[in-house]
């Protein structure tokens, strides 16, 4: 009987400790870990690693916005999607295409590099992709393409 009471007291103490730890953690973790596309400024957002969530339909909405030439909205949705899947090569590349269409060469290059670092290899396509027409003549774009071609060899 004493042994059972001792085990019960230990168990209650252990569970109480877990509840205190859980409360402390819940007070430090932000309630909204991810931003919605409407909250994302596509010109200043910094991509960070996040958990993968297969339930996200942001990628589909991003693609639809890109097809309908709503490039700023597409960028928001690609960035929202990339919070959940930061290594999605196609999303990274398409995001860079959005920035190309928005005449944002630095951002276009930033996401081209991320796509390349995550496995994108079609550097020849980059040089002729019409989405980069507005930024193709910029020094940052030319330098990036040349450096990726050199690495590819």
C-alpha positions in Angstrom: 0.0 0.0 0.0 2.8 2.4 0.9 4.6 1.5 -2.3 1.5 2.3 -4.4 1.0 5.6 -2.6 4.6 6.5 -3.2 4.3 5.7 -6.9 1.1 7.8 -7.1 2.8 10.8 -5.5 5.8 10.5 -7.8 3.5 10.3 -10.8 1.5 13.3 -9.7 4.7 15.3 -9.1 6.0 14.3 -12.5 2.8 15.3 -14.3 2.7 18.6 -12.4 6.2 19.3 -13.5 5.3 18.6 -17.1 2.3 20.9 -16.9 4.5 23.7 -15.6 7.0 23.2 -18.4 4.2 23.1 -21.0 2.8 26.4 -19.6 6.2 28.0 -19.8 6.8 26.9 -23.4 3.3 28.0 -24.5 4.0 31.5 -23.2 7.2 31.8 -25.2 6.0 30.3 -28.5 4.2 32.8 -30.8 0.5 32.0 -31.3 0.8 32.5 -35.1 4.1 31.0 -36.2 3.4 31.7 -39.9 2.2 34.7 -41.8 -0.7 34.6 -44.2 -0.1 35.7 -47.8 -1.9 39.0 -47.1 0.6 39.7 -44.2 3.7 39.2 -46.4 5.4 42.1 -48.0 7.1 40.3 -51.0 9.8 43.0 -51.2 11.1 42.7 -47.6 10.2 39.2 -46.4 13.1 37.0 -45.3 12.6 33.3 -45.9 13.2 31.0 -42.9 13.0 27.4 -42.3 9.6 26.0 -41.1 7.9 22.7 -40.7 6.5 21.0 -43.8 2.7 21.0 -44.0 1.2 19.0 -46.8 -2.2 20.8 -46.1 -0.9 24.1 -47.5 -2.6 25.1 -50.7 -0.6 28.3 -51.0 1.5 26.8 -53.8 -1.6 26.3 -56.0 -2.8 29.9 -55.3 0.7 31.2 -56.1 0.7 29.3 -59.5 -2.8 30.6 -60.3 -1.7 34.2 -59.5 1.4 33.8 -61.6 -0.6 32.5 -64.6 -3.0 35.4 -64.4 -0.1 37.8 -64.2 -0.7 38.9 -60.6 3.0 38.6 -59.8 3.0 40.5 -56.5 0.2 38.3 -55.2 2.0 35.2 -56.6 5.1 36.2 -54.7 3.2 36.5 -51.5 1.7 33.0 -51.9 5.0 31.5 -52.9 6.6 33.0 -49.8 3.8 31.7 -47.7 4.1 28.2 -49.2 7.9 28.3 -48.7 7.4 28.8 -45.0 6.1 25.2 -44.9 8.4 23.8 -47.6 11.5 25.9 -47.9 13.3 23.5 -50.3 10.5 23.4 -53.0 12.7 24.0 -56.0 9.9 24.9 -58.4 8.4 27.3 -55.9 11.8 29.0 -55.4 12.3 29.2 -59.1 8.8 30.5 -59.8 9.2 33.1 -57.0 12.4 34.3 -58.7 10.4 34.6 -61.9 7.8 36.7 -60.1 10.6 39.1 -59.1 11.9 39.1 -62.6 8.5 40.2 -63.9 8.3 42.8 -61.1 11.7 44.2 -62.2 13.4 43.3 -58.9 16.8 41.8 -60.0 18.3 41.4 -56.5 15.3 39.5 -55.2 15.1 37.4 -58.5 18.8 36.5 -58.0 18.3 35.7 -54.3 15.7 33.1 -55.1 17.5 31.7 -58.2 20.4 31.0 -55.9 18.2 29.3 -53.3 16.6 27.2 -56.1 20.1 26.3 -57.4 21.3 25.4 -53.9 18.3 23.1 -53.4 18.8 21.2 -56.7 17.7 23.4 -59.6 20.1 22.6 -62.5 18.7 24.0 -65.7 20.9 27.1 -65.9 20.6 27.3 -69.7 16.8 27.8 -69.3 17.5 30.8 -66.9 19.3 32.6 -69.7 16.3 32.5 -72.0 13.3 32.4 -69.6 11.1 35.3 -70.7 10.2 36.0 -67.1 13.6 37.6 -66.6 13.4 39.9 -69.6 13.2 43.0 -67.4 16.2 42.0 -65.2 18.4 40.1 -67.7 20.6 43.1 -68.5 21.3 44.0 -64.9 24.8 43.4 -63.6 23.6 41.3 -60.7 21.6 39.0 -62.9 24.4 38.6 -65.5 27.0 37.9 -62.8 24.8 35.3 -61.2 24.0 33.5 -64.4 27.7 33.5 -65.3 28.7 32.1 -61.9 26.1 29.4 -62.1 27.2 28.4 -65.6 30.8 28.2 -64.3 29.8 26.0 -61.4 27.8 23.8 -63.7 30.9 23.0 -65.9 
